[in-house]
Amino acid sequence: MLYPEKNQSDFLKDVDEYTTMQDVLNLLFPLNGAPAPWDTEGNYNQKNVEVYCYVPKDIAAAQAAATNGKAFPVDDLNGVRMAVPLKVGIGHALGTMCKKGYIVPGFPTFCISPKPE
């Protein structure tokens, strides 16, 4: 789990493929828990974050053409930002994202950021 705005990360040693991203958020950000030491503004909590990953721009462009031009936001440095579903198992979410062009690195990497206001 990467927190790009804060240059921080969490490494989950073992997660079952049926664990949902919501389960992971419950672990990382307990409802009545204190914020992480690096979260001095208190912006990272279950109700205020989004989970996403990046798809290479060239793959996303091909998909946009195949879906009548529906485009996703592009980050010039990282590619296309794609939301990770919170309610399905991580294994299923990864399978779905791979069909959309997500390339799983040596271990899956997900980004977490506060939702835009």
DSSP file (Angstrom, degrees, kcal/mol; ACC not computed):
  #  RESIDUE AA STRUCTURE BP1 BP2  ACC     N-H-->O    O-->H-N    N-H-->O    O-->H-N    TCO  KAPPA ALPHA  PHI   PSI    X-CA   Y-CA   Z-CA
    1    1 A M              0   0    0      0, 0.0     9,-2.5     0, 0.0     2,-0.4   0.000 360.0 360.0 360.0 126.7    0.0    0.0    0.0
    2    2 A L  E     -Ab   9 111A   0    108,-3.0   110,-2.8     7,-0.2     7,-0.2  -0.889 360.0-163.0-113.6 142.1    1.5    3.3   -1.1
    3    3 A Y  E >>> -A    8   0A   0      5,-2.7     3,-1.5    -2,-0.4     5,-1.4  -0.778  14.6-177.0-118.6  82.3    0.5    6.8    0.1
    4    4 A P  G >45S+     0   0    0      0, 0.0     3,-0.7     0, 0.0    -1,-0.1   0.824  76.7  55.4 -56.1 -39.6    2.0    8.9   -2.6
    5    5 A E  G 345S+     0   0    0    107,-0.3   108,-0.1     1,-0.2    -2,-0.0   0.773 118.5  35.0 -66.1 -23.9    1.2   12.3   -1.2
    6    6 A K  G <45S-     0   0    0     -3,-1.5    -1,-0.2     2,-0.1     3,-0.1   0.411 102.3-125.9-109.1  -0.8    3.0   11.4    2.1
    7    7 A N  T <<5S+     0   0    0     -4,-0.9     2,-0.3    -3,-0.7    -2,-0.1   0.913  70.0 126.0  52.7  44.8    5.8    9.3    0.6
    8    8 A Q  E   < -A    3   0A   0     -5,-1.4    -5,-2.7     2,-0.0     2,-0.3  -0.817  38.2-172.4-126.2 165.7    4.8    6.5    3.0
    9    9 A S  E     -A    2   0A   0     -2,-0.3     2,-0.4    -7,-0.2    -7,-0.2  -0.988  15.5-149.6-154.3 160.8    3.9    2.9    2.6
   10   10 A D        -     0   0    0     -9,-2.5     2,-0.5    -2,-0.3    18,-0.0  -0.989  13.0-151.4-128.8 140.9    2.6   -0.2    4.3
   11   11 A F        -     0   0    0     -2,-0.4     2,-0.7    -9,-0.0    -2,-0.0  -0.966   3.7-155.9-115.4 121.1    3.5   -3.7    3.4
   12   12 A L        -     0   0    0     -2,-0.5     3,-0.2     1,-0.2    -2,-0.0  -0.861   4.9-160.2 -96.4 113.5    1.0   -6.5    4.2
   13   13 A K  S    S+     0   0    0     -2,-0.7     2,-0.4     1,-0.2    -1,-0.2   0.868  73.7  13.5 -64.6 -40.2    2.9   -9.7    4.5
   14   14 A D        +     0   0    0      2,-0.0     2,-0.4     0, 0.0    -1,-0.2  -0.936  63.7 167.1-147.0 116.5    0.1  -12.1    3.9
   15   15 A V        -     0   0    0     -2,-0.4     2,-0.1    -3,-0.2    -3,-0.0  -0.995  32.6-126.7-131.7 127.2   -3.4  -11.3    2.5
   16   16 A D    >   -     0   0    0     -2,-0.4     3,-1.7     1,-0.1    74,-0.4  -0.406  22.7-121.1 -68.5 145.9   -5.8  -14.0    1.3
   17   17 A E  T 3  S+     0   0    0      1,-0.3    74,-3.0    73,-0.1    75,-0.6   0.703 112.8  56.5 -63.7 -18.7   -7.1  -13.5   -2.2
   18   18 A Y  T 3  S+     0   0    0     71,-0.2    -1,-0.3    72,-0.2     2,-0.2   0.531  80.4 109.0 -90.7  -7.1  -10.7  -13.4   -0.8
   19   19 A T    <   -     0   0    0     -3,-1.7    71,-3.0    70,-0.1    72,-0.2  -0.492  67.8-133.7 -65.5 135.0   -9.9  -10.5    1.5
   20   20 A T  B  >  -F   89   0B   0     69,-0.3     4,-1.7    -2,-0.2    69,-0.2  -0.511  16.3-117.5 -88.2 161.3  -11.6   -7.4    0.2
   21   21 A M  H  > S+     0   0    0     67,-0.8     4,-2.5    64,-0.4    66,-0.2   0.825 118.4  60.0 -64.9 -29.5   -9.9   -4.0    0.0
   22   22 A Q  H  > S+     0   0    0     64,-2.3     4,-2.3     2,-0.2    -1,-0.2   0.899 102.0  52.6 -63.9 -39.3  -12.5   -2.8    2.5
   23   23 A D  H  > S+     0   0    0     63,-0.3     4,-1.7     2,-0.2    -2,-0.2   0.900 109.1  50.0 -60.3 -40.3  -11.1   -5.4    4.9
   24   24 A V  H  X S+     0   0    0     -4,-1.7     4,-2.7     1,-0.2     5,-0.2   0.916 109.6  50.0 -65.3 -42.8   -7.6   -4.0    4.3
   25   25 A L  H  X S+     0   0    0     -4,-2.5     4,-3.1     1,-0.2    -2,-0.2   0.883 107.1  55.5 -62.7 -37.1   -8.9   -0.5    5.0
   26   26 A N  H  < S+     0   0    0     -4,-2.3    -1,-0.2     1,-0.2    -2,-0.2   0.884 111.8  44.3 -60.8 -37.6  -10.5   -1.7    8.2
   27   27 A L  H  < S+     0   0    0     -4,-1.7    -2,-0.2    -5,-0.1    -1,-0.2   0.922 119.5  39.8 -71.7 -45.8   -7.0   -3.0    9.3
   28   28 A L  H  < S+     0   0    0     -4,-2.7    -2,-0.2     1,-0.3    -3,-0.2   0.855 129.2  27.8 -74.4 -35.8   -5.1    0.0    8.2
   29   29 A F  S  < S-     0   0    0     -4,-3.1    17,-0.4    -5,-0.2    -1,-0.3  -0.652  79.2-160.3-129.8  74.8   -7.6    2.6    9.4
   30   30 A P    >   -     0   0    0      0, 0.0     3,-1.6     0, 0.0    -3,-0.1  -0.257  27.6-118.5 -57.2 142.5   -9.7    1.3   12.3
   31   31 A L  T 3  S+     0   0    0      1,-0.3    -5,-0.0    -5,-0.1    15,-0.0   0.865 111.9  25.2 -53.3 -43.4  -12.9    3.2   12.8
   32   32 A N  T 3  S+     0   0    0      2,-0.0    -1,-0.3     0, 0.0     2,-0.1   0.168 102.4 116.4-107.3  17.9  -12.1    4.4   16.3
   33   33 A G  S <  S-     0   0    0     -3,-1.6     3,-0.1     1,-0.1    -4,-0.0  -0.399  71.0-100.8 -85.9 162.4   -8.3    4.2   15.9
   34   34 A A        -     0   0    0      1,-0.1    -1,-0.1    -2,-0.1    -2,-0.0  -0.465  45.9 -99.4 -74.4 151.1   -5.7    6.9   16.0
   35   35 A P        -     0   0    0      0, 0.0    -1,-0.1     0, 0.0    10,-0.1  -0.272  48.7 -85.2 -66.5 160.0   -4.4    8.3   12.7
   36   36 A A    >   -     0   0    0      8,-0.3     3,-1.8     1,-0.1     6,-0.2  -0.311  41.6-111.7 -60.2 149.6   -1.0    7.0   11.5
   37   37 A P  T 3  S+     0   0    0      0, 0.0    -1,-0.1     0, 0.0     3,-0.0   0.807 118.9  51.4 -56.2 -30.8    1.9    9.0   12.9
   38   38 A W  T 3  S+     0   0    0      1,-0.2     2,-1.4     2,-0.1     3,-0.2   0.587  90.1  83.1 -83.3  -9.9    2.6   10.5    9.5
   39   39 A D    X   +     0   0    0     -3,-1.8     3,-1.0     1,-0.2    -1,-0.2  -0.553  50.4 160.2 -93.8  70.6   -1.0   11.6    9.0
   40   40 A T  T 3  S+     0   0    0     -2,-1.4    -1,-0.2     1,-0.3    -2,-0.1   0.733  73.1  49.5 -67.5 -22.8   -0.7   14.9   10.9
   41   41 A E  T 3  S-     0   0    0     -3,-0.2    -1,-0.3     0, 0.0    -2,-0.1   0.576 105.1-126.5 -91.0 -10.3   -3.8   16.3    9.3
   42   42 A G    <   +     0   0    0     -3,-1.0    -2,-0.1    -6,-0.2    -3,-0.1   0.811  65.7 135.6  70.4  30.5   -6.0   13.3    9.9
   43   43 A N        +     0   0    0      1,-0.1     2,-0.9    71,-0.0    72,-0.2   0.622  46.8  81.2 -84.9 -14.1   -7.0   13.0    6.2
   44   44 A Y        +     0   0    0     -8,-0.1     2,-0.3    -5,-0.1    -8,-0.3  -0.807  57.9 123.4-102.5 101.9   -6.5    9.2    6.0
   45   45 A N  S >> S-     0   0    0     -2,-0.9     3,-1.7   -10,-0.1     4,-0.6  -0.950  72.8 -94.9-147.9 166.3   -9.5    7.3    7.3
   46   46 A Q  T 34 S+     0   0    0    -17,-0.4     3,-0.5    -2,-0.3   -20,-0.1   0.824 121.9  45.7 -54.4 -36.5  -11.9    4.7    5.9
   47   47 A K  T 34 S+     0   0    0      1,-0.2    -1,-0.3     3,-0.0    -3,-0.0   0.574 115.8  45.2 -85.8  -8.4  -14.5    7.2    4.9
   48   48 A N  T <4 S+     0   0    0     -3,-1.7    67,-2.7    66,-0.0     2,-0.3   0.281  95.5  82.9-121.4  10.9  -12.1    9.7    3.3
   49   49 A V  E  <  -C  114   0A   0     -4,-0.6     2,-0.4    -3,-0.5    -5,-0.1  -0.823  52.0-156.3-119.0 158.0   -9.8    7.6    1.1
   50   50 A E  E     -C  113   0A   0     63,-2.7    63,-2.0    -2,-0.3     2,-0.4  -0.960  12.3-143.2-125.2 148.7   -9.8    6.0   -2.3
   51   51 A V  E     +C  112   0A   0     -2,-0.4    33,-2.7    33,-0.3     2,-0.3  -0.925  32.3 152.2-113.3 134.7   -7.8    3.1   -3.5
   52   52 A Y  E     -CD 111  83A   0     59,-2.3    59,-3.4    -2,-0.4     2,-0.3  -0.941  25.8-157.7-152.2 169.9   -6.4    3.0   -7.0
   53   53 A C  E     - D   0  82A   0     29,-2.2    29,-3.2    -2,-0.3     2,-0.4  -0.868  28.0-105.1-142.1 177.0   -3.6    1.7   -9.2
   54   54 A Y  E     - D   0  81A   0     -2,-0.3    49,-0.4    27,-0.2    27,-0.2  -0.896  18.3-160.5-116.0 140.7   -2.2    2.7  -12.6
   55   55 A V  E     - D   0  80A   0     25,-2.4    25,-3.2    -2,-0.4    47,-0.2  -0.935  39.4 -97.2-111.9 137.1   -2.6    1.2  -16.0
   56   56 A P     >  -     0   0    0      0, 0.0     4,-2.1     0, 0.0     3,-0.4  -0.228  31.7-123.5 -54.5 142.6   -0.1    2.1  -18.7
   57   57 A K  H  > S+     0   0    0      1,-0.2     4,-2.3     2,-0.2     5,-0.2   0.855 107.2  55.4 -58.7 -39.7   -1.3    4.9  -21.0
   58   58 A D  H  > S+     0   0    0      1,-0.2     4,-1.6     2,-0.2    -1,-0.2   0.886 109.9  46.0 -66.1 -37.2   -1.0    2.9  -24.3
   59   59 A I  H  > S+     0   0    0     -3,-0.4     4,-2.0     2,-0.2    -1,-0.2   0.912 112.4  51.2 -68.4 -42.1   -3.2    0.1  -23.0
   60   60 A A  H  X S+     0   0    0     -4,-2.1     4,-2.6     1,-0.2    -2,-0.2   0.864 106.7  54.3 -64.4 -36.1   -5.7    2.7  -21.6
   61   61 A A  H  X S+     0   0    0     -4,-2.3     4,-1.9     2,-0.2    -1,-0.2   0.909 108.1  49.3 -64.4 -41.0   -5.8    4.4  -25.0
   62   62 A A  H  X S+     0   0    0     -4,-1.6     4,-1.6     1,-0.2    -2,-0.2   0.891 111.8  49.2 -64.7 -38.9   -6.7    1.2  -26.7
   63   63 A Q  H  X S+     0   0    0     -4,-2.0     4,-1.3     2,-0.2    -2,-0.2   0.901 107.2  54.3 -66.9 -40.6   -9.4    0.5  -24.2
   64   64 A A  H  <>S+     0   0    0     -4,-2.6     5,-2.7     1,-0.2     6,-0.5   0.903 108.8  49.6 -60.3 -40.0  -10.9    4.0  -24.6
   65   65 A A  H ><5S+     0   0    0     -4,-1.9     3,-0.8     1,-0.2    -1,-0.2   0.869 111.1  49.9 -64.9 -36.0  -11.1    3.3  -28.4
   66   66 A A  H 3<5S+     0   0    0     -4,-1.6    -1,-0.2     1,-0.2    -2,-0.2   0.660 109.1  52.5 -78.0 -15.8  -12.8    0.0  -27.7
   67   67 A T  T ><5S-     0   0    0     -4,-1.3     3,-1.4    -3,-0.4    -1,-0.2  -0.189 126.7 -89.7-114.2  40.9  -15.4    1.6  -25.3
   68   68 A N  T < 5S-     0   0    0     -3,-0.8    -3,-0.2     1,-0.3    -2,-0.1   0.849  84.8 -53.7  57.4  38.3  -16.6    4.4  -27.6
   69   69 A G  T 3 <S+     0   0    0     -5,-2.7     2,-0.6     1,-0.3    -1,-0.3   0.501  84.5 157.7  82.3   3.9  -14.0    6.9  -26.4
   70   70 A K    <   -     0   0    0     -3,-1.4     2,-0.3    -6,-0.5    -1,-0.3  -0.502  26.8-164.6 -64.6 113.4  -14.7    6.6  -22.7
   71   71 A A        -     0   0    0     -2,-0.6   -10,-0.1    -3,-0.1    -1,-0.0  -0.692  14.0-142.0-104.5 154.6  -11.4    7.9  -21.3
   72   72 A F        -     0   0    0     -2,-0.3    10,-0.1   -12,-0.1    -8,-0.0  -0.781  40.9 -83.9-106.9 155.6   -9.9    7.6  -17.9
   73   73 A P        -     0   0    0      0, 0.0     8,-1.6     0, 0.0     2,-0.5  -0.357  47.4-144.2 -60.3 136.2   -7.9   10.4  -16.2
   74   74 A V  E     -E   80   0A   0      6,-0.2     2,-0.6    -2,-0.0     6,-0.3  -0.890  12.0-159.6-109.8 132.1   -4.2   10.2  -17.3
   75   75 A D  E  >  -E   79   0A   0      4,-4.4     4,-3.2    -2,-0.5   -18,-0.1  -0.953  16.6-145.5-103.7 116.4   -1.3   11.0  -15.1
   76   76 A D  T  4 S+     0   0    0     -2,-0.6    -1,-0.1     1,-0.2   -19,-0.1   0.810  96.6  41.9 -56.0 -32.7    1.7   11.7  -17.4
   77   77 A L  T  4 S+     0   0    0      2,-0.1    -1,-0.2     1,-0.1    -3,-0.0   0.895 129.5  22.0 -81.0 -41.9    4.2   10.2  -15.1
   78   78 A N  T  4 S-     0   0    0      1,-0.3     2,-0.4   -22,-0.0    -2,-0.2   0.699  99.5-122.1-105.2 -22.7    2.2    7.1  -13.9
   79   79 A G  E  <  - E   0  75A   0     -4,-3.2    -4,-4.4   -23,-0.1     2,-0.5  -0.917  62.4  -9.8 116.2-145.1   -0.4    6.3  -16.5
   80   80 A V  E     -DE  55  74A   0    -25,-3.2   -25,-2.4    -2,-0.4     2,-0.5  -0.833  63.5-131.2-101.1 128.6   -4.1    6.0  -16.1
   81   81 A R  E     -D   54   0A   0     -8,-1.6     2,-0.5    -2,-0.5   -27,-0.2  -0.658  27.0-172.5 -80.6 122.6   -5.5    6.0  -12.6
   82   82 A M  E     -D   53   0A   0    -29,-3.2   -29,-2.2    -2,-0.5     2,-0.1  -0.973  22.2-122.3-123.3 127.6   -8.0    3.2  -12.1
   83   83 A A  E     -D   52   0A   0     -2,-0.5   -31,-0.3   -31,-0.2   -33,-0.0  -0.366  20.2-135.8 -66.2 142.1  -10.2    2.8   -9.0
   84   84 A V        -     0   0    0    -33,-2.7   -33,-0.3    -2,-0.1    -1,-0.1  -0.883  25.3-115.7 -98.6 126.2   -9.8   -0.5   -7.1
   85   85 A P        -     0   0    0      0, 0.0   -64,-0.4     0, 0.0     3,-0.1  -0.378  21.5-159.7 -63.3 138.1  -13.2   -2.0   -6.0
   86   86 A L  S    S+     0   0    0    -65,-0.1   -64,-2.3     1,-0.1   -63,-0.3   0.733  80.7  54.1 -89.8 -24.8  -13.5   -2.2   -2.2
   87   87 A K  S    S+     0   0    0    -66,-0.2     2,-0.3   -67,-0.1    -1,-0.1   0.457  94.5  71.6 -98.1  -1.5  -16.2   -4.8   -1.9
   88   88 A V  S    S-     0   0    0     -3,-0.1   -67,-0.8     1,-0.1   -66,-0.2  -0.771  93.7 -83.8-112.0 160.1  -14.8   -7.8   -3.9
   89   89 A G  B  >  -F   20   0B   0     -2,-0.3     4,-2.8   -69,-0.2   -69,-0.3  -0.241  36.5-121.1 -58.0 146.7  -11.9  -10.1   -3.0
   90   90 A I  H  > S+     0   0    0    -71,-3.0     4,-2.9   -74,-0.4     5,-0.2   0.867 112.9  56.6 -60.5 -37.0   -8.5   -8.8   -3.9
   91   91 A G  H  > S+     0   0    0    -74,-3.0     4,-2.1     2,-0.2    -1,-0.2   0.927 110.8  43.1 -59.9 -45.0   -7.9  -11.8   -6.1
   92   92 A H  H  > S+     0   0    0    -75,-0.6     4,-2.5     2,-0.2    -2,-0.2   0.911 113.4  52.2 -66.7 -42.8  -11.0  -11.0   -8.2
   93   93 A A  H  X S+     0   0    0     -4,-2.8     4,-2.6     1,-0.2    -2,-0.2   0.919 110.1  48.6 -60.2 -43.7  -10.2   -7.3   -8.2
   94   94 A L  H  X S+     0   0    0     -4,-2.9     4,-2.6     2,-0.2    -1,-0.2   0.911 110.4  51.4 -63.0 -41.8   -6.7   -8.0   -9.5
   95   95 A G  H  X S+     0   0    0     -4,-2.1     4,-1.5    -5,-0.2    -2,-0.2   0.922 112.4  46.0 -60.0 -44.4   -8.1  -10.3  -12.2
   96   96 A T  H  X S+     0   0    0     -4,-2.5     4,-0.7     1,-0.2    -2,-0.2   0.913 113.9  48.3 -64.3 -43.7  -10.6   -7.7  -13.4
   97   97 A M  H ><>S+     0   0    0     -4,-2.6     5,-2.5     1,-0.2     3,-0.7   0.863 106.3  56.8 -68.3 -35.1   -7.9   -5.0  -13.4
   98   98 A C  H ><5S+     0   0    0     -4,-2.6     3,-1.3     1,-0.3    -1,-0.2   0.872 102.3  56.0 -63.5 -35.4   -5.5   -7.2  -15.3
   99   99 A K  H 3<5S+     0   0    0     -4,-1.5    -1,-0.3     1,-0.3    -2,-0.2   0.768 107.1  51.0 -65.0 -23.6   -8.1   -7.5  -18.0
  100  100 A K  T <<5S-     0   0    0     -4,-0.7    -1,-0.3    -3,-0.7    -2,-0.2   0.395 133.7 -88.5 -94.3   1.9   -8.1   -3.7  -18.2
  101  101 A G  T < 5S+     0   0    0     -3,-1.3    -3,-0.2     1,-0.3     2,-0.2   0.438  73.2 149.9 111.0  -0.7   -4.3   -3.5  -18.5
  102  102 A Y      < -     0   0    0     -5,-2.5     2,-0.7   -47,-0.2    -1,-0.3  -0.492  35.4-148.9 -66.8 131.5   -3.0   -3.5  -14.9
  103  103 A I        -     0   0    0    -49,-0.4   -49,-0.1    -2,-0.2    -1,-0.1  -0.910  10.8-137.4-105.0 115.1    0.4   -5.1  -14.8
  104  104 A V        -     0   0    0     -2,-0.7    -2,-0.0     4,-0.1   -10,-0.0  -0.585  19.6-149.9 -74.9 119.7    1.0   -6.8  -11.5
  105  105 A P        -     0   0    0      0, 0.0    -1,-0.1     0, 0.0     0, 0.0   0.025  51.1 -62.0 -72.8-168.0    4.5   -6.1  -10.3
  106  106 A G  S    S+     0   0    0      1,-0.2    -2,-0.1     2,-0.0     0, 0.0   0.806 132.7   7.7 -48.0 -33.2    6.5   -8.6   -8.2
  107  107 A F  S    S-     0   0    0      0, 0.0    -1,-0.2     0, 0.0     0, 0.0  -0.976 102.9 -89.1-144.9 145.8    3.8   -8.0   -5.6
  108  108 A P        -     0   0    0      0, 0.0     2,-0.5     0, 0.0    -4,-0.1  -0.257  41.3-158.7 -59.5 137.3    0.5   -6.1   -6.2
  109  109 A T        -     0   0    0   -108,-0.0     2,-0.4     2,-0.0    -3,-0.0  -0.975  10.5-177.6-121.5 128.1    0.8   -2.4   -5.4
  110  110 A F        -     0   0    0     -2,-0.5  -108,-3.0   -57,-0.1     2,-0.3  -0.943  16.5-139.6-123.8 146.6   -2.1   -0.2   -4.6
  111  111 A C  E     -bC   2  52A   0    -59,-3.4   -59,-2.3    -2,-0.4     2,-0.4  -0.810  10.9-161.7-104.2 146.2   -2.2    3.6   -3.9
  112  112 A I  E     + C   0  51A   0   -110,-2.8  -107,-0.3    -2,-0.3   -61,-0.2  -0.997  18.2 161.6-128.7 128.6   -4.3    5.2   -1.2
  113  113 A S  E     - C   0  50A   0    -63,-2.0   -63,-2.7    -2,-0.4     2,-0.1  -0.968  45.3 -92.8-139.4 155.3   -5.1    8.9   -1.2
  114  114 A P  E     - C   0  49A   0      0, 0.0   -65,-0.3     0, 0.0   -70,-0.1  -0.418  54.2-100.9 -61.9 145.2   -7.7   11.2    0.4
  115  115 A K        -     0   0    0    -67,-2.7     2,-0.0   -72,-0.2   -68,-0.0  -0.400  44.2 -99.5 -64.4 144.0  -10.7   11.7   -1.8
  116  116 A P              0   0    0      0, 0.0    -1,-0.1     0, 0.0    -3,-0.0  -0.365 360.0 360.0 -64.3 146.0  -10.7   15.0   -3.7
  117  117 A E              0   0    0     -3,-0.1    -2,-0.1    -2,-0.0     0, 0.0   0.475 360.0 360.0 -79.7 360.0  -12.8   17.6   -2.1
